[in-house]
Amino acid sequence: MGYYALLQMFALLIVAHMVADYPLQGEFLSRAKNRHAPVPGVPWYQALAAHGVIHGGAVGCITGSITLGVLETLSHMLIDDFKCANRISYDLDQALHVGCKVAWLALLLAFGPLP
C-alpha cells in the first residue's frame, strides 16, 4: 500500500471517527455508556459496546479488515471507559483515539492486508 493511499485512508478514518463520536453517539449513548453515572434501566456496558461497535464497524469498512475493526471496538471502549471514570481528560481521550488510527495504518503498512 502506497503512502498516498495510507494518507487517504487516514483522512477517512478521522472523518469516520468524528461522525461516530459526535452525531452518531448523541446525548443518549454519551450518558448511558458511563458506568459511574448510568442512565436508569439501561445497562452501561451495552451502551458502551454499541458505541464501540459503531467505531469498529467504521474502521473495518474503511480498512477492509475485521481484525482492525475488532481492535478499534475494544480500544475505543477502553479509552471511553477511562474517560468516563475521569482517569483521562477529554483531550487525551481524543488524542488516544487518533493514535489508534495511526497504529492501525502502521499495522497495515508493516503487515499488508489483515483479515
C-alpha distances in whole Angstrom, upper triangle without the diagonal:
4,7,8,6,7,10,11,11,13,15,16,16,19,20,20,22,25,26,26,28,30,31,30,32,35,38,39,36,36,39,39,36,38,40,43,44,43,44,47,47,43,41,39,37,36,35,33,31,31,29,27,26,26,23,21,21,20,17,17,17,14,11,13,14,18,18,16,19,21,20,20,24,25,24,25,29,29,29,31,33,34,34,37,39,38,37,34,34,33,31,30,29,26,25,24,23,20,20,19,16,15,15,13,10,11,11,8,7,10,10,7,9,12,15
4,5,5,6,9,10,11,12,14,16,16,19,20,21,22,25,26,27,28,30,32,31,33,36,39,40,37,37,40,40,38,40,42,44,45,45,46,49,49,45,43,41,39,38,37,35,33,33,31,29,28,27,24,23,23,21,19,19,19,16,14,16,17,21,21,19,21,24,23,22,26,27,26,27,30,31,30,32,35,35,35,38,40,39,37,35,35,33,31,30,29,27,25,25,23,20,20,20,17,15,16,15,11,12,13,11,8,12,13,11,12,16,19
4,5,5,6,9,10,10,12,14,15,16,18,20,21,23,24,25,26,28,30,30,31,34,37,38,35,35,39,39,36,38,40,42,43,43,44,48,47,44,42,40,38,37,36,34,32,32,30,28,28,27,24,23,23,21,18,19,19,16,14,17,18,22,21,19,21,24,22,22,25,27,25,25,29,29,28,30,33,33,33,36,37,37,35,32,32,30,28,27,27,24,22,22,21,18,17,18,15,13,15,14,10,11,13,11,9,12,14,13,14,17,21
4,5,5,6,9,10,11,12,14,15,17,18,20,21,23,24,26,27,28,28,30,33,36,37,35,34,38,39,36,38,41,43,43,43,44,47,47,43,42,40,38,37,36,34,33,32,30,28,28,26,23,23,23,20,18,19,19,15,14,17,19,22,22,20,22,25,24,22,26,28,26,26,30,31,29,31,34,34,33,36,38,37,36,33,32,30,28,28,27,24,23,23,22,18,19,19,16,14,17,16,12,14,16,13,12,16,17,15,16,19,22
4,5,5,6,9,10,11,12,14,15,16,18,20,21,22,24,26,27,26,28,31,34,35,33,33,36,37,34,36,39,41,42,41,42,45,45,41,40,37,35,35,33,31,30,29,27,25,25,23,21,20,20,17,15,16,15,12,11,13,15,19,19,17,19,22,21,20,23,25,24,24,28,29,27,29,32,32,32,35,37,37,35,32,32,30,28,27,26,23,22,22,20,18,18,18,14,13,15,14,10,13,14,11,11,14,15,13,13,16,18
4,5,5,6,9,10,10,12,14,15,16,18,20,21,22,24,26,25,26,29,33,34,31,30,34,34,32,34,36,38,39,39,40,43,43,39,38,35,33,33,31,29,28,27,25,23,23,22,19,18,19,16,13,15,15,11,10,13,14,18,17,15,17,20,18,17,21,22,21,21,25,25,24,26,29,29,29,32,34,33,32,29,29,27,25,24,23,20,19,19,17,14,15,14,11,10,12,10,7,9,11,9,8,12,13,11,12,14,17
4,5,5,6,9,10,11,12,14,15,17,19,20,21,23,24,24,26,28,31,33,30,30,33,34,32,33,36,38,38,38,39,43,43,39,38,35,34,33,32,29,28,28,25,24,24,22,19,19,20,17,14,17,16,12,12,15,17,20,20,17,18,22,20,18,22,24,22,21,25,26,24,26,29,29,28,31,33,33,31,28,27,25,23,23,22,19,18,18,17,13,14,15,11,10,13,12,9,11,14,12,11,15,17,15,16,18,21
4,5,5,6,9,10,11,12,14,16,17,18,20,21,22,22,24,27,30,32,29,29,33,33,31,33,36,38,38,38,38,42,42,38,37,35,33,32,30,29,28,27,24,23,22,21,18,18,18,15,13,15,14,10,11,14,16,19,20,17,18,21,20,18,21,24,22,22,25,27,25,26,29,30,29,31,34,33,33,29,29,26,24,24,23,20,19,20,18,15,16,16,12,12,15,13,11,14,16,13,13,17,18,16,16,18,20
4,5,5,6,9,10,10,12,14,15,16,18,20,21,20,22,25,28,29,27,27,30,31,28,30,33,35,36,35,36,39,39,35,34,32,30,29,27,25,24,23,21,20,19,18,15,15,15,12,10,12,11,7,7,11,13,15,16,13,14,17,17,15,18,20,19,18,22,23,22,23,27,27,26,29,31,31,30,27,27,24,23,22,21,18,18,18,15,13,14,13,9,10,12,10,8,12,13,11,12,15,16,14,13,15,17
4,5,5,6,9,10,10,12,14,15,16,18,20,20,21,24,27,28,25,25,28,29,27,28,31,33,34,33,34,38,38,34,33,30,29,28,27,24,24,23,20,19,19,17,14,15,15,12,10,13,13,9,10,13,14,17,17,13,14,18,16,14,17,19,17,17,20,21,20,21,24,24,24,26,29,28,27,24,24,21,19,19,18,15,14,15,12,9,11,11,7,7,10,9,7,11,13,11,12,15,17,15,15,16,19
4,5,5,6,9,10,11,12,14,15,17,18,18,20,22,26,27,25,24,28,29,27,29,32,33,34,33,34,37,38,34,33,31,30,29,27,25,24,23,21,20,20,18,15,16,16,13,12,15,14,10,12,15,17,19,20,16,17,20,19,16,19,21,19,18,22,23,21,22,25,26,24,27,30,29,28,25,24,21,19,20,19,15,15,16,14,11,13,13,10,11,14,13,11,14,16,15,16,19,20,19,18,19,22
4,5,5,6,8,10,11,12,14,15,16,16,18,21,24,25,23,23,27,27,25,28,30,32,33,32,32,36,36,32,31,29,28,27,25,23,22,21,18,17,17,15,12,13,13,9,9,12,10,7,10,13,15,17,18,15,14,18,17,15,17,20,18,17,20,22,21,21,25,25,24,26,29,29,29,26,25,22,21,21,19,16,16,17,14,12,14,14,10,12,15,13,12,15,17,15,16,20,20,18,17,18,19
4,6,5,6,9,10,10,12,14,15,15,16,19,22,23,21,20,24,25,22,25,27,29,30,29,30,33,33,29,28,26,24,24,22,20,19,18,16,14,14,13,10,11,11,8,7,10,10,7,9,12,13,15,15,12,11,15,14,11,13,16,15,13,17,19,17,18,21,22,21,23,26,26,25,22,22,19,18,18,16,13,14,14,10,9,11,10,7,9,12,10,10,13,14,13,15,18,19,17,16,16,18
4,5,5,6,9,10,10,12,14,14,15,18,21,22,20,19,23,24,22,24,27,28,28,28,29,32,33,29,29,26,25,24,22,20,20,19,16,15,16,14,11,13,14,10,10,13,13,11,12,16,17,18,18,15,14,17,16,13,15,17,15,14,17,19,16,17,20,21,19,22,25,24,24,21,19,17,15,16,14,11,11,12,9,7,10,11,8,10,13,12,12,15,17,16,18,20,22,20,20,20,21
4,5,5,6,9,10,11,12,12,14,16,20,21,19,19,23,24,22,24,27,29,29,28,29,32,32,29,29,26,25,25,22,21,21,19,16,16,16,13,11,14,14,10,11,14,13,11,13,16,18,19,20,17,16,19,18,15,17,19,18,16,19,21,19,18,22,23,21,23,26,26,26,23,21,18,17,18,16,13,14,15,12,11,14,14,11,14,16,15,15,18,20,19,20,23,24,23,21,22,23
4,5,5,6,8,10,11,10,12,15,18,19,17,17,21,21,20,22,25,27,27,26,26,30,30,26,26,23,22,21,19,18,17,16,13,13,13,10,8,10,10,6,8,11,10,9,12,14,15,16,17,14,13,16,16,12,13,17,16,13,16,19,17,17,20,22,20,22,25,25,25,22,21,18,18,19,16,13,15,15,12,11,14,13,11,14,16,14,15,18,19,18,20,23,23,22,20,20,20
4,5,5,6,8,10,10,10,13,16,18,15,15,18,19,17,19,22,24,24,24,24,28,28,24,24,21,20,20,17,15,16,14,11,11,12,9,7,10,11,8,9,12,12,11,13,16,16,17,17,14,12,15,14,11,12,15,13,10,13,16,14,13,17,18,16,18,21,21,21,19,18,15,14,15,12,10,12,12,8,8,12,11,9,13,14,13,14,18,18,18,20,23,23,22,21,20,21
4,6,5,6,8,9,10,12,15,17,15,14,18,19,18,20,23,24,24,24,24,27,28,25,25,22,22,21,18,17,18,16,13,13,15,12,10,13,14,11,12,16,15,14,17,19,20,20,21,18,16,18,18,14,15,18,16,13,16,18,15,14,18,19,17,18,22,21,22,19,17,14,14,15,13,10,12,14,10,10,14,14,12,15,18,17,18,21,22,22,23,26,27,26,24,24,25
4,6,6,6,6,8,10,14,15,14,14,17,18,17,20,23,25,24,23,23,27,27,23,24,21,21,20,17,16,17,15,12,13,13,10,9,13,12,10,12,15,14,14,17,19,20,20,21,18,16,18,19,15,15,18,17,14,16,19,17,16,19,21,19,20,23,23,24,22,20,17,17,19,16,13,16,17,13,13,17,16,15,18,20,18,19,23,23,23,25,28,28,27,25,24,25
4,6,6,5,6,9,12,13,11,11,15,16,14,17,20,22,22,21,20,24,24,20,20,18,18,16,14,13,13,11,8,9,10,7,6,10,10,8,10,13,13,13,16,18,18,18,19,16,14,15,16,12,12,15,15,11,13,16,15,13,16,18,17,17,21,21,22,20,19,16,17,18,14,12,15,15,12,13,16,15,14,17,19,17,19,22,22,22,25,27,27,26,24,23,23
4,7,6,5,8,11,12,10,9,13,14,13,15,18,20,19,19,19,22,23,20,20,17,17,16,13,12,13,12,8,10,12,9,8,12,13,11,13,16,16,16,18,20,20,20,21,18,15,17,17,13,13,15,14,10,12,14,12,10,14,16,13,14,18,18,19,17,15,12,13,14,11,10,13,13,10,12,15,14,14,17,19,18,20,22,23,23,26,28,28,28,26,25,25
4,6,5,6,9,11,10,9,13,14,14,16,19,21,20,19,19,22,23,20,21,18,19,18,15,14,16,14,11,13,14,12,11,15,15,14,16,19,19,18,21,23,24,23,24,21,19,20,20,17,16,19,18,14,15,18,16,13,17,18,15,16,19,19,21,19,17,13,15,16,14,12,15,16,13,15,18,18,17,20,22,21,23,26,26,27,29,31,32,31,29,28,28
4,6,5,9,11,11,11,14,15,15,18,21,23,21,20,19,23,23,20,21,19,20,19,15,16,17,14,11,14,15,12,12,16,16,14,17,19,18,19,22,23,24,24,25,23,20,22,22,19,18,21,20,16,17,20,19,16,19,21,19,19,22,23,24,22,21,17,18,20,17,15,19,20,17,18,21,20,19,23,25,23,25,28,28,28,31,33,33,32,30,29,29
4,6,9,10,9,10,13,14,14,16,20,22,21,19,18,21,21,18,19,17,17,15,12,13,14,11,8,11,11,8,10,13,12,11,15,17,16,17,20,21,22,21,22,20,17,19,20,16,15,18,18,14,15,19,18,15,18,20,18,18,22,22,24,22,21,18,19,21,17,16,19,19,16,17,21,19,18,22,23,22,24,27,27,27,29,31,31,30,28,27,26
4,7,7,5,6,10,10,10,13,16,18,17,15,15,18,19,15,16,14,15,13,10,10,12,9,7,10,11,9,10,13,14,13,16,18,18,19,21,23,23,21,23,20,17,18,19,16,14,16,16,13,13,16,15,12,14,17,15,14,18,19,21,19,18,15,17,18,15,14,18,18,15,17,20,19,19,22,23,22,24,27,27,27,30,32,32,31,29,27,27
4,6,6,6,9,10,11,13,17,18,16,15,14,17,18,15,17,15,16,15,11,12,15,12,10,13,15,12,14,17,17,17,19,22,21,22,25,26,26,25,26,24,21,22,23,19,18,20,20,16,16,19,18,14,17,19,16,15,19,20,22,21,19,16,18,20,17,16,20,20,18,20,23,22,22,25,26,26,28,30,31,31,33,35,35,35,33,31,31
4,6,5,6,8,10,12,15,16,14,13,11,15,16,14,16,14,16,15,11,13,16,14,12,15,17,15,16,20,20,20,22,25,25,26,28,30,29,28,29,27,24,24,25,22,20,21,21,17,17,19,18,15,16,18,16,14,18,18,21,20,19,16,19,20,17,17,21,22,19,22,25,24,24,28,29,28,30,33,33,34,36,38,38,38,36,34,34
4,5,5,6,8,10,13,15,12,11,9,12,13,10,12,11,13,12,9,11,13,11,11,14,16,14,16,19,20,20,22,24,25,26,28,29,29,27,28,26,23,23,24,21,19,20,21,17,16,19,18,15,16,18,16,14,18,19,22,21,20,18,21,22,19,19,23,23,21,23,26,25,25,29,29,29,31,34,33,34,37,38,38,38,36,34,33
4,5,5,6,9,12,14,12,10,9,13,13,10,11,9,11,10,6,7,10,8,7,10,12,11,13,16,16,17,19,21,22,23,25,26,25,24,24,23,20,20,20,18,15,16,17,14,12,15,15,11,13,16,14,12,15,17,19,19,18,16,19,20,16,17,20,20,17,20,23,21,22,25,26,25,28,30,30,31,33,35,35,34,32,30,29
4,6,6,7,11,12,11,10,10,14,15,12,13,10,12,12,8,9,12,11,9,12,14,13,14,17,18,18,20,22,23,24,26,27,27,25,26,23,21,21,21,18,16,17,17,13,12,14,13,10,11,14,11,9,13,14,17,16,15,13,16,17,14,14,18,18,16,19,21,20,21,24,25,25,27,29,30,31,33,35,35,35,33,31,31
4,6,6,9,10,8,7,7,11,12,10,11,9,12,12,9,10,13,13,11,14,17,16,17,20,21,22,23,25,27,27,29,31,30,28,28,26,24,23,23,21,18,19,19,16,14,16,15,11,12,14,12,9,12,14,17,17,16,14,18,19,16,17,21,20,19,22,24,23,25,28,28,28,31,33,33,34,36,38,38,38,36,34,33
4,6,8,10,8,5,5,9,10,7,8,5,9,9,6,8,11,10,10,13,15,15,16,19,20,21,23,24,26,27,29,30,29,26,27,25,22,22,22,20,17,18,18,15,13,15,16,12,11,15,13,10,13,16,18,18,19,17,20,21,18,19,22,21,20,23,25,24,25,28,28,28,31,33,32,33,36,37,37,37,35,33,32
4,6,9,9,7,8,11,12,9,8,5,6,7,5,4,8,9,8,10,13,13,14,16,18,19,20,22,24,25,26,27,26,23,24,22,19,18,19,17,14,14,15,12,9,11,12,8,8,11,11,8,11,13,15,16,16,15,18,18,15,16,20,18,17,20,22,20,22,25,25,24,28,29,29,30,33,34,34,34,32,30,29
4,5,6,5,8,11,13,10,10,6,8,10,8,8,11,12,11,13,16,17,17,19,21,22,23,25,27,28,29,30,28,26,26,24,22,21,21,19,16,16,16,13,11,12,12,8,7,10,9,5,8,10,13,14,14,14,17,17,14,17,20,18,18,21,22,21,23,26,26,26,29,31,30,32,35,35,36,36,35,32,32
4,6,5,9,11,12,10,8,5,7,10,10,9,12,14,14,15,17,19,19,21,23,24,25,27,29,30,31,32,30,27,27,26,24,22,21,20,17,16,17,15,12,12,13,11,8,10,11,7,8,11,13,15,17,17,20,19,17,19,22,20,20,24,24,23,25,28,27,28,31,32,32,34,36,37,37,37,36,33,32
4,6,10,12,14,13,12,9,11,14,13,12,16,17,17,18,21,22,22,24,26,27,28,30,32,33,33,35,33,31,30,29,27,25,24,23,20,19,19,17,14,14,15,12,9,11,11,7,7,10,12,14,15,16,20,19,17,20,22,21,21,25,26,25,27,30,29,30,33,34,34,36,38,39,39,40,39,36,36
4,7,9,12,11,11,9,12,14,13,13,16,17,17,18,21,22,22,24,26,27,28,30,32,33,34,36,34,32,31,30,28,26,26,24,22,21,21,19,16,17,17,14,12,13,12,9,9,12,15,16,17,17,21,21,18,21,24,23,23,26,27,26,29,31,31,32,35,36,36,38,40,41,41,42,40,38,37
4,6,8,7,8,6,10,11,10,11,14,15,15,17,19,20,21,23,25,26,27,29,30,32,33,34,32,30,30,29,26,25,25,23,20,20,21,18,15,17,17,14,12,15,14,10,12,15,17,19,19,19,22,22,20,22,25,24,23,26,28,27,28,31,31,31,34,36,35,37,40,40,40,41,39,36,36
4,6,6,8,7,11,11,10,12,15,15,15,18,20,20,21,24,25,26,28,29,31,32,34,35,33,31,31,30,27,26,27,25,22,22,23,20,17,19,20,16,15,18,17,13,15,18,20,21,22,20,24,25,22,23,27,26,25,28,30,28,30,33,33,33,36,38,37,38,41,42,42,42,40,37,37
4,6,8,9,13,13,12,15,17,17,18,21,22,23,25,26,27,29,31,32,33,35,37,37,36,33,34,33,30,28,29,28,24,24,26,23,20,22,23,19,18,21,20,16,18,20,23,25,25,24,28,28,25,27,30,29,28,31,33,32,33,37,36,36,39,41,40,41,44,45,45,45,43,40,39
4,7,9,12,11,11,14,16,16,18,20,21,22,24,25,26,28,30,31,32,34,36,36,35,32,32,32,29,27,29,27,24,24,26,23,20,22,24,20,19,22,22,18,20,23,25,27,27,26,30,30,27,28,32,30,29,32,34,32,33,37,36,36,39,41,40,41,44,45,44,44,42,39,37
4,6,9,8,8,11,12,12,14,16,17,18,20,22,22,24,26,27,28,31,32,32,31,28,29,28,25,24,25,23,20,20,22,20,17,19,20,17,16,19,19,16,18,21,23,24,25,23,27,27,24,25,28,27,25,29,30,28,30,33,33,32,35,37,36,37,40,41,40,40,38,35,34
4,5,5,7,9,10,11,13,15,16,17,19,20,21,23,25,26,27,29,30,31,29,26,26,26,23,21,22,21,18,18,20,18,14,16,18,16,14,17,18,15,16,20,21,22,24,23,26,26,22,24,27,25,24,27,29,26,28,31,31,30,33,35,34,35,38,39,38,38,36,33,31
4,5,5,6,8,10,11,12,14,16,17,18,20,22,23,24,26,28,29,29,27,25,25,24,21,19,20,19,16,15,17,15,11,13,15,12,10,14,14,11,13,16,17,19,20,19,22,22,19,21,24,22,20,24,25,23,25,28,28,27,30,32,31,33,36,36,36,36,34,31,30
4,5,5,6,8,10,10,12,14,15,16,18,20,21,21,24,26,26,27,25,22,21,21,18,16,17,16,13,12,14,13,9,11,14,11,10,13,14,12,14,17,18,19,21,20,23,22,18,20,23,21,19,23,24,21,23,26,25,25,28,30,28,30,33,33,33,33,31,28,27
4,5,5,6,9,10,10,12,14,15,16,18,20,20,22,24,25,25,24,20,21,21,18,16,18,16,13,13,16,14,11,14,16,13,12,16,17,15,17,20,21,22,23,22,24,24,20,22,24,22,20,24,25,22,24,27,26,25,28,30,29,30,33,34,33,33,30,28,26
4,5,5,6,9,10,11,13,14,15,17,19,20,21,23,24,25,24,21,22,21,18,17,18,16,13,13,15,13,10,13,14,11,11,15,15,13,15,18,19,20,20,19,22,21,18,19,22,20,18,22,23,21,22,26,25,24,27,29,29,29,33,34,33,33,31,28,27
4,5,5,6,9,10,11,12,14,16,17,18,20,22,22,23,22,19,19,18,15,14,15,13,10,10,11,9,6,9,11,8,8,12,12,10,13,16,16,17,18,16,19,18,15,16,19,17,15,19,20,18,19,23,22,21,24,26,25,27,30,31,30,30,28,26,25
4,5,5,6,9,10,10,12,14,15,16,18,20,20,21,19,16,17,16,13,11,13,11,8,9,11,9,7,10,12,10,10,14,15,14,16,19,19,19,20,19,21,20,17,18,20,18,16,19,20,17,19,22,21,20,23,25,24,25,28,29,28,28,26,23,22
4,5,5,6,9,10,10,13,14,15,16,19,20,20,19,16,18,17,13,13,14,13,9,11,13,11,9,13,14,12,13,17,17,15,18,21,21,21,22,20,22,22,18,18,21,19,16,19,21,19,19,23,22,21,24,26,25,25,29,30,29,29,26,24,22
4,6,5,7,9,10,11,13,14,16,17,19,20,19,17,17,16,13,13,14,11,8,10,12,8,8,11,12,9,11,14,14,13,16,18,19,18,19,16,18,18,14,15,18,16,13,16,18,16,16,20,20,19,22,24,23,24,27,28,28,28,25,23,22
4,5,5,6,8,10,11,12,14,16,16,17,16,14,14,13,10,9,10,7,4,7,8,6,5,9,10,9,11,13,14,14,17,18,18,18,18,17,18,17,14,14,16,14,11,14,16,13,14,18,17,16,19,21,20,21,24,25,25,24,22,20,19
4,5,5,6,8,10,10,12,14,15,15,14,11,13,12,8,8,10,8,5,8,11,9,9,12,14,13,14,17,17,18,20,22,22,21,22,20,22,21,17,17,19,17,14,17,18,15,15,19,18,16,19,21,20,20,24,25,24,23,21,18,17
4,6,5,6,9,10,11,13,14,15,15,13,15,13,9,11,12,10,8,11,12,10,11,14,15,13,16,18,18,18,21,23,23,22,22,19,21,20,17,16,19,17,14,16,18,15,15,18,19,16,19,22,21,21,24,26,25,24,21,20,19
4,5,5,6,9,10,11,12,14,13,12,13,11,8,9,10,7,6,10,10,7,9,13,12,12,14,17,16,17,20,21,21,19,20,17,18,18,14,13,15,14,10,12,14,11,11,15,15,13,15,18,18,18,21,23,22,22,19,18,18
4,5,5,6,8,10,10,11,10,8,9,8,4,6,7,5,4,8,9,8,10,13,13,13,16,18,18,19,22,23,23,21,22,20,21,19,16,16,17,15,12,13,15,11,11,15,14,12,14,17,16,16,19,21,20,19,17,14,14
4,5,5,6,9,10,10,10,8,11,9,6,8,11,9,8,12,13,12,13,16,17,17,19,21,21,22,25,26,26,25,25,23,23,23,19,18,20,18,15,16,18,14,13,17,17,14,16,19,18,17,20,22,21,20,17,15,14
4,5,5,6,9,10,10,10,12,10,7,11,12,9,10,13,14,12,14,17,17,17,20,22,21,22,25,26,26,24,24,21,22,21,18,16,18,17,13,14,16,13,11,15,15,13,14,18,17,16,19,21,21,19,16,15,15
4,5,5,6,8,8,8,10,7,5,9,9,7,9,12,12,11,14,16,16,17,19,21,21,23,25,26,25,23,23,21,21,20,17,16,17,15,12,12,13,10,8,12,12,9,11,14,13,12,15,18,17,16,13,12,13
4,6,5,5,5,5,8,6,4,8,9,8,10,13,14,13,16,18,18,19,21,23,24,25,27,29,28,26,27,25,25,23,21,19,20,18,15,15,16,13,11,14,14,10,12,15,14,12,16,18,16,15,12,10,10
4,6,5,7,8,11,10,8,11,13,12,13,16,17,16,18,21,21,21,24,26,26,27,30,31,30,28,29,26,26,25,23,21,22,20,17,17,19,16,13,16,16,13,14,17,16,14,17,20,18,16,13,12,12
4,6,8,10,12,10,9,13,14,12,14,17,17,16,19,21,21,22,24,26,26,27,30,31,30,28,28,25,24,24,22,19,20,19,16,15,16,14,11,14,14,11,11,15,14,12,15,18,17,15,12,12,13
4,5,8,10,8,8,12,12,11,14,16,16,16,19,21,21,22,25,26,26,28,30,31,30,28,28,26,25,24,22,20,20,19,16,15,16,13,10,12,12,9,9,12,11,9,12,14,13,11,8,9,10
4,7,9,8,9,12,13,13,15,17,18,18,21,23,23,24,26,28,28,30,32,33,32,30,31,29,28,27,25,23,23,22,19,18,19,16,14,16,15,11,12,15,13,10,14,16,14,11,8,8,8
4,5,5,6,9,10,11,12,15,15,16,18,20,21,22,24,26,27,28,30,32,30,29,30,28,28,26,24,22,22,20,18,18,18,14,13,15,14,10,11,13,11,9,13,14,12,11,7,6,5
4,5,5,6,9,10,10,12,14,15,17,18,20,21,22,24,26,27,29,30,29,28,29,27,28,26,23,23,23,20,18,19,19,15,14,17,15,12,14,16,13,13,16,17,15,14,11,8,6
4,5,5,6,9,10,11,12,14,16,17,18,20,21,23,24,26,27,29,27,26,28,27,27,24,22,22,22,19,17,18,17,13,13,15,13,10,12,14,11,11,15,15,12,12,10,7,6
4,5,5,6,8,10,10,12,14,15,16,18,20,21,22,24,26,27,25,24,25,24,23,21,19,18,18,16,13,14,13,10,10,12,10,7,9,11,9,9,13,14,12,12,10,8,8
4,5,5,6,9,10,10,12,14,15,16,18,20,21,22,24,26,25,23,24,23,23,21,18,18,18,16,13,14,15,11,11,14,12,9,12,15,13,13,16,17,16,15,13,10,10
4,5,5,6,9,10,11,12,14,15,17,19,20,21,23,25,23,22,24,23,23,22,19,19,19,16,14,16,16,12,13,16,14,11,14,16,14,15,18,18,17,17,15,12,11
4,5,5,6,8,10,11,12,14,15,17,18,20,21,23,21,20,22,21,21,19,16,16,17,13,12,14,13,9,10,13,10,9,12,13,11,13,16,16,15,16,15,12,12
4,6,5,6,8,10,10,12,14,15,16,18,20,21,20,18,19,18,18,16,14,13,14,11,9,11,11,7,8,11,10,8,12,14,13,14,17,18,17,18,16,14,14
4,6,5,6,9,10,11,12,14,15,16,18,20,19,18,20,18,19,18,14,15,16,13,11,14,14,11,12,15,14,12,16,17,16,17,20,21,20,21,19,16,16
4,5,5,6,9,10,11,12,14,15,17,19,17,17,19,18,19,17,14,15,16,13,11,14,14,11,13,16,14,13,17,18,16,18,21,21,21,21,20,17,17
4,5,5,6,8,10,11,12,14,15,17,15,14,16,15,16,14,11,12,13,9,8,11,11,8,11,13,11,11,15,16,15,17,20,20,20,21,20,17,18
4,5,5,6,8,10,11,12,14,15,15,13,14,13,14,13,9,10,12,9,7,10,11,9,11,14,13,13,16,18,17,19,21,22,22,23,22,19,20
4,6,5,6,9,10,10,12,14,14,13,15,14,16,14,11,13,15,12,10,14,14,12,14,17,16,16,19,21,20,22,25,25,25,26,24,21,21
4,6,5,6,9,10,11,13,11,11,14,14,15,13,10,13,14,11,10,14,14,12,15,17,16,16,20,20,20,22,25,25,25,26,25,22,23
4,5,5,6,9,10,11,9,8,10,10,12,9,6,9,10,7,8,11,11,10,13,15,15,16,19,20,20,22,24,24,25,26,25,23,24
4,5,5,6,9,10,10,9,10,9,12,10,7,9,12,10,9,13,14,13,15,18,18,18,21,22,23,24,27,27,28,29,28,25,26
4,5,5,6,9,9,9,11,12,14,13,10,13,15,13,13,16,17,16,18,21,20,21,24,25,25,27,29,29,30,31,30,27,27
4,5,5,6,5,6,9,10,12,10,8,12,13,11,12,16,16,15,18,20,19,21,24,24,24,27,29,29,30,31,30,28,29
4,5,5,6,5,6,7,10,9,6,10,12,11,12,15,16,16,18,20,20,21,24,25,26,28,30,30,31,32,31,29,30
4,5,8,8,9,9,13,12,10,13,15,14,15,18,19,19,21,23,23,24,27,28,28,30,33,33,34,35,34,31,32
4,5,8,10,11,14,13,12,15,17,16,17,20,20,20,23,25,24,26,29,29,29,32,34,34,35,36,35,33,33
4,5,7,9,12,11,10,14,15,15,16,19,19,20,23,24,24,26,29,29,30,32,34,34,35,37,36,34,35
4,7,10,12,10,10,14,14,13,15,18,18,18,21,23,22,24,27,27,27,30,32,32,33,35,34,32,33
4,7,8,6,7,10,11,10,12,15,15,16,19,20,20,22,24,24,25,28,29,30,31,32,32,30,32
4,5,5,6,9,10,10,12,14,15,16,19,20,21,23,25,25,27,29,30,31,32,34,33,32,33
4,6,5,6,9,10,11,13,14,16,17,19,20,22,23,24,26,28,29,30,32,32,32,31,32
4,5,5,6,9,10,11,12,14,16,17,18,20,22,23,24,26,27,28,30,31,31,30,32
4,5,5,6,9,10,10,12,14,15,16,18,20,20,22,24,25,26,28,29,29,28,30
4,6,5,6,9,10,11,13,15,15,17,19,20,21,23,25,26,27,28,27,26,27
4,5,5,6,9,10,11,13,14,16,17,19,20,22,23,24,26,26,26,25,27
4,5,5,6,9,10,11,12,14,16,16,18,20,21,22,24,25,25,24,26
4,5,5,6,9,10,10,12,14,15,16,18,20,20,22,23,23,22,24
4,5,5,7,9,10,11,13,14,16,17,19,20,21,22,21,20,22
4,5,5,7,9,10,11,13,14,16,17,19,20,20,20,20,22
4,5,5,6,9,10,10,12,14,15,16,18,19,19,19,21
4,5,5,6,9,10,10,12,14,15,16,17,17,16,18
4,5,5,6,9,10,11,12,14,15,15,15,15,17
4,5,5,6,9,10,10,12,14,15,15,15,18
4,5,5,6,9,10,10,12,13,14,13,16
4,5,5,6,9,10,11,11,11,10,13
4,5,5,6,9,10,10,10,11,14
4,5,5,6,8,9,11,12,15
4,5,5,6,7,9,8,12
4,5,5,5,6,7,11
4,6,6,8,10,14
4,6,9,10,14
4,7,7,11
4,6,10
4,7
4
